């Protein structure tokens, strides 16, 4: 929540290699106590900037997210108000808005979770969607008059089609020391002793030849030049980008062999650049 592009804030994927760590991956949701969230993501958040303007900012979400590194990196500056049931989420949102001026960021992950496990359009997904609709209806009845409500999502989702396991019946794992990213967008890292422009181009060529139209494949420098992470890429962000970046096309996913059961069992995925994954609606209204 910075208003900046990934090349500036440095949050580049679900998992990325920590530079000069011996191949250690940082899972952005689970985090790693050895990584300082503020140093990893140094751009002031919108919440911090709002507080500087004397706006009371509250972050309402599940209690389990409160003290995570991800929350500190992305949402710092807000007062955290944890709640685990819809009624409490609504109540705490309404209470926080009695201060003026005030802004509340309310997050629920039910739809994302249902999509991953059962797929977009499944019964579980539709039930979660209905639950969110009911929550928004409750909010509209209880929010203070004059409150502006925005409803959006952090991404879309596609249901999986072809599953390609990296290194199974193919040579996609050749020269790859560490696999980062996620099934729809992979960061591929070479071993430190094999870190060269020629090695990056060879790895990219192997993926292009093997996958053809099933992936967009870039070396690190090509990804930066193409603007995948924004017009400006900091030195720290560039250091974290894979030597090769592979983005799945269509409904394909690239599964890490060691995680094939977990990644392969998920029906819904996101992280690619399709319109379905990238473009989300923004609904807004003012409570009268």
VENHU-V473014 format. One record per backbone hydrogen bond with DSSP energy under -0.5 kcal/mol. CO is the residue of the C=O (numbers start at 0). NH is the residue of the N-H. E is the energy in kcal/mol with one decimal. If there is no record, write none. Layout:
# VENHU-V473014
CO | NH | E
CO | NH | E
This chain:
# VENHU-V473014
0 | 45 | -3.2
4 | 7 | -2.0
4 | 8 | -2.1
5 | 9 | -2.8
6 | 233 | -2.9
9 | 11 | -1.0
13 | 27 | -2.7
14 | 180 | -3.7
15 | 25 | -3.2
16 | 18 | -0.6
17 | 20 | -1.1
23 | 17 | -3.1
24 | 26 | -0.6
25 | 15 | -1.5
25 | 27 | -0.7
26 | 30 | -3.4
31 | 34 | -2.5
33 | 35 | -0.5
34 | 36 | -0.6
35 | 39 | -2.6
36 | 40 | -2.2
44 | 48 | -2.1
45 | 49 | -2.2
46 | 50 | -2.5
47 | 51 | -1.8
48 | 52 | -0.7
49 | 52 | -1.0
49 | 54 | -2.0
50 | 53 | -2.1
53 | 55 | -0.5
54 | 56 | -0.6
55 | 102 | -2.8
56 | 78 | -2.7
57 | 59 | -0.6
57 | 104 | -2.8
58 | 60 | -0.6
58 | 80 | -3.1
59 | 106 | -2.4
60 | 82 | -2.1
61 | 64 | -1.5
62 | 65 | -1.5
64 | 67 | -1.4
67 | 71 | -1.9
68 | 72 | -2.4
69 | 73 | -2.7
70 | 74 | -2.3
74 | 77 | -1.3
75 | 47 | -0.6
77 | 79 | -0.5
78 | 58 | -3.0
80 | 60 | -1.2
84 | 88 | -2.2
85 | 89 | -2.6
86 | 90 | -2.4
87 | 91 | -2.8
88 | 92 | -1.6
89 | 93 | -2.5
90 | 94 | -2.5
91 | 95 | -1.8
92 | 96 | -1.1
93 | 96 | -0.5
94 | 97 | -1.4
95 | 98 | -0.8
100 | 55 | -2.3
102 | 57 | -2.2
103 | 105 | -0.7
104 | 59 | -2.6
104 | 106 | -0.5
108 | 112 | -2.7
109 | 113 | -2.4
110 | 114 | -2.3
111 | 115 | -2.4
112 | 116 | -2.2
113 | 117 | -2.7
113 | 118 | -0.9
114 | 118 | -1.0
114 | 267 | -0.9
115 | 266 | -2.4
115 | 267 | -0.9
118 | 121 | -1.7
121 | 125 | -2.8
122 | 126 | -2.2
123 | 127 | -2.1
124 | 128 | -2.5
125 | 129 | -2.4
126 | 130 | -2.2
127 | 131 | -2.0
128 | 132 | -2.2
129 | 133 | -2.3
130 | 134 | -2.0
131 | 135 | -2.6
132 | 136 | -2.1
133 | 137 | -2.2
134 | 138 | -2.3
135 | 139 | -2.5
136 | 140 | -1.3
137 | 141 | -0.9
138 | 141 | -1.0
138 | 142 | -2.8
143 | 146 | -1.9
146 | 148 | -0.6
146 | 286 | -2.9
148 | 284 | -1.9
150 | 282 | -2.7
157 | 268 | -2.7
161 | 163 | -0.6
161 | 252 | -1.9
162 | 164 | -0.6
163 | 165 | -0.6
163 | 254 | -3.0
164 | 167 | -2.1
165 | 256 | -0.5
166 | 168 | -0.6
170 | 173 | -1.6
172 | 175 | -1.9
174 | 176 | -0.6
177 | 179 | -0.6
177 | 188 | -2.8
179 | 186 | -0.6
181 | 184 | -1.3
182 | 253 | -2.5
183 | 247 | -2.3
184 | 181 | -2.3
185 | 187 | -0.6
185 | 245 | -2.4
186 | 179 | -3.6
186 | 188 | -0.5
187 | 242 | -1.2
187 | 243 | -1.9
188 | 176 | -2.7
188 | 177 | -1.7
190 | 193 | -2.1
191 | 194 | -1.2
193 | 195 | -1.1
195 | 199 | -2.2
196 | 200 | -2.4
197 | 201 | -2.1
198 | 202 | -2.3
199 | 203 | -2.6
200 | 204 | -2.3
201 | 205 | -2.0
202 | 206 | -2.1
203 | 207 | -2.6
204 | 208 | -2.6
205 | 209 | -2.2
206 | 210 | -2.6
207 | 211 | -2.4
210 | 213 | -2.1
211 | 214 | -1.1
213 | 248 | -2.6
214 | 216 | -0.5
215 | 246 | -2.9
217 | 244 | -3.1
218 | 222 | -2.7
219 | 223 | -2.2
220 | 224 | -2.4
221 | 225 | -2.1
222 | 227 | -2.0
223 | 226 | -1.3
226 | 229 | -1.4
228 | 6 | -3.1
233 | 237 | -2.6
234 | 238 | -1.7
235 | 239 | -0.7
236 | 239 | -1.2
236 | 240 | -1.2
239 | 16 | -0.5
242 | 219 | -1.9
243 | 187 | -3.1
244 | 217 | -2.7
245 | 185 | -3.1
245 | 247 | -0.5
246 | 215 | -2.7
248 | 251 | -1.9
250 | 160 | -3.6
252 | 163 | -2.5
252 | 254 | -0.6
254 | 165 | -3.0
255 | 258 | -1.7
256 | 259 | -1.4
258 | 262 | -2.8
259 | 263 | -1.8
260 | 264 | -1.1
261 | 265 | -0.6
262 | 265 | -0.6
266 | 159 | -2.9
268 | 157 | -2.8
273 | 277 | -2.3
274 | 278 | -2.7
276 | 155 | -2.5
277 | 279 | -0.6
282 | 150 | -3.1
284 | 148 | -3.1
286 | 145 | -3.1
